[in-house]
Amino acid sequence: MLSDTPNELVRKAGRPARAKAEGARVNDPERTMQDILEVATREFAAKGLSGARIDEIAALTRTSKRMIYYYFGSKEGLYIAVLEEAYRRIRSIENQLHLEDLPPEDALRKLVAFTFDYQLANPDFIRLVMTENIHNGEFLAQSRSIQDLNVPAIHAVQAVYERGRDAGLFRGDIDPVDLHMSISALCFFNVSNRHTFSLIFKRDLCSAEALATRRSNIVEMIVRYVRKHD
């Protein structure tokens, strides 16, 4: 059984995948591309596709526009690569949850808690998804890898749900894609709308207490929705 909790997995996910070792070779294409992706992620998340500037990304990575275009083809190509990396990271961590080792309800609780923790720890991911929705999914549609990456996510939800259903614990009328959407929606809103919601309703939604309560409530809402009631 995996010893890492959802919070621990998210903390690991928030760190760069590679160490910035001193004296690393300058002519390391993989490292250069990763540096560009990390900076571009922040730029696209903060400014959107139209607002981000290749000149700024080049300056922050100490590369050149020519180098960025060499690796990614265009600004849009870099943006798509950023989206692909963002989805790859969350799906990679999801694969480490080992939900199959847990009873169905515990597995569902762990999956929902992980989704909450990851999205909270990675607001740039939320902003990128919001930006891509502004573009009606135009660029995501051009990436086969993103579509392939999301297939296992649905399979994971489906496997947990079907185990619970077959054990007589979960309702038998739930669509796994709809369940995945419900989990994502509750966790997503907690990050995407926290500032406006806090201002309108005069609540501090970023305090440790508020976040712990919201996390617990979202997990409980999903479990109660799925649980079979006699």
N, C-alpha and C positions, 0 to 999 in steps of 0.2 A: 504494500500500500504506500502511496506517495506521502511523505512526511510533510511536505510544504503545504501551508494553508493558502487559501486564495490570496490573502494579503501579501504573503511572502513571495508567491509567484508573480504578483503584480509589481512588487518592488524590484524583483530581478528583471522583469520585462522593461521597467523604466530605465534601466541602465543600458548604455550602449553595448551592442553585442561584442565589440572588440575593444581591447585595452589600447589606450593611446600611449604606447610605449615610447620612451625617449629614444631618439636615434633611429627610429624606424626609417626604412628606405623611402626616399622621396618618390622614386619611380615605381611605386607599388599601385598598380591600377585598381586592385580590389579595395584597398584602403582609400584611395582617392575617390572612387565612386561612392563608398560608404560615407565619407565626409560630406560629399556633395548632397547625398540623400538626406543626411541628418539636418544640414542647414536648410535645404530646400523644404523639408517638412515643416520647420518652424516658420519659414517665410510664407509658404502657401497657406498654412493654417492661420497665420496672423493677418494676411493681406489678400487672400483669395488668389485665384488664377490670374485675374486681370491686374491686380495690384502688385503682385510679386515681380521683382526685376532680376533678370539673369545677371546683370552687372553687379548687383548687391550680393547675390549668392556667390558669384565668382570672387568678389573681394573678401567675403567672410571665410571662404575656403582656401584663399590664397592660390586659386587656380586662375583660369581664364575662361572667357566666353567660348573661345574656340575649343578648349578642352571639354567643357560641358556639352557643347553641341556634338563633339566627337563621340562621347559616351552615350548621349541620350537623344541625339538627333535634332531636338527642338525644345522649346519651352514646354509645349504640350506633351512631348515625349518624357521630359523630366517629371512633369506633373503626374502622368500615368504611372511612372516608376515609383513615385512617392506613394501613390494610392496602393500600388501592389505591395510595397514594403509594409505599409500600415496594416493591411489586412493579413499579410503573411505573419506578422508578429503576434497578433491576437490569436490567430488560429493555431500557431505553433505552441503557445502557452496553453491554450485549451486542450491540446493533445496530451499535455502532461498532467492533467487532472486525474486520470485513471478512474473515471466515473464507474467503470464496469466492476471495480473492486468494492463498491459501496452498495448497500441496500437502495432500492429505487428512490425513496423519499430523501434519504441523506444525499444521494447523488444529485438530485434536483436542487436541493438546498445549496450544495457546493457550487453547482453550475451558476445559479442565480447570484450567489454571493461573489463569485469570481467576476462575473459580468459587471456587477456594480463596482467592485474594487478596481478593475482594469480601466473602465471608462472614467472613473473619478481620478485615477492616477495619470491618465493620458488624455487631457482635454484637447490636445492637438488632433487626435484621432476624431474626436467629435466634430471639431471645426472643419476638418477635411471632408467628412461625410456631409456636413451641412453645405459646404461649398459645392460638392458634387451634385447635391440635390438641387441647388440653384441652377446648375447646368443640365438639369433633367437626366442625370446619369449618362450624359453623352460620352464622357471619356472612360468611365467605368465599363461601358458597353464595348469599348475597343480592346479591352484586356481579357483575354481568355483565361489567364492565370488567376485573376480575381474571382471569376465565376467558378473555376475549379476549386479554389481555396475554400469557398463557402459551402461546397457540397458536404464535406466532413462535419461542419458545424450543425447542419440539419440532421445528419445521420446520428450525431451524438445525442441531440435532443430526442430524436425518434427512438433510439435504443433505450434511453432512460425511461421514456414514457411507456414504451411497449412492455418493458419488464414490469413496470408498476401496474399496468393494465392487466397483463397476464396473471399477475399475482393477486388480482382483485383489489388492489389498493387505489388505483386511479380510474377515473371515468373512462368510458369507452368511445366517446364521441369527439375527441380532440384532434385537430389537425396539427402535426408537429411543426409545420411552417408557421401556423398562426401562433402556436405556443412560443416559438423562437421570437416572433415579432413582438409578442406581449412582454417577454423578458427584456428584449432590447429597448422597447419603447419606455418602459418604466425607468430603466437605468440611464438611458440617453437623456431623458427630460431632466433628470436630476443634475446633469452637467450643463446641458444646452440652455436651460431656462432659469438657472439658479439666481442670476443677477436680477433679472426683471421680476421674478417671483418674490425675491427677498425685498425688493423696493416696494412693490405693490402691497404686499401683505405684512411689511415691517417685521420680518423674521430673519434671523441669522441662520442661513441654511448651510454655512460653511464651518460651523463649530463642530468639534469632535462629537459632542453629545447629539447634535442634530443629525449628523451623518450616520452615527451608529443607530439612531432610532429609525431613520429612513431606510437604511440597509436592512434592518430587521423586518420592517413593515413590508418592503418589497418582496423579500424572501417568503414571508408568511402569506402575502396575497397570492403569489403564484402557486404555492403549495396547496392552499385552501381551494383555489380554482380547479386544480388538477385532481385533488383527492376525491375519491368516491364517497358519497354520502348515502347511507342506508335510509 
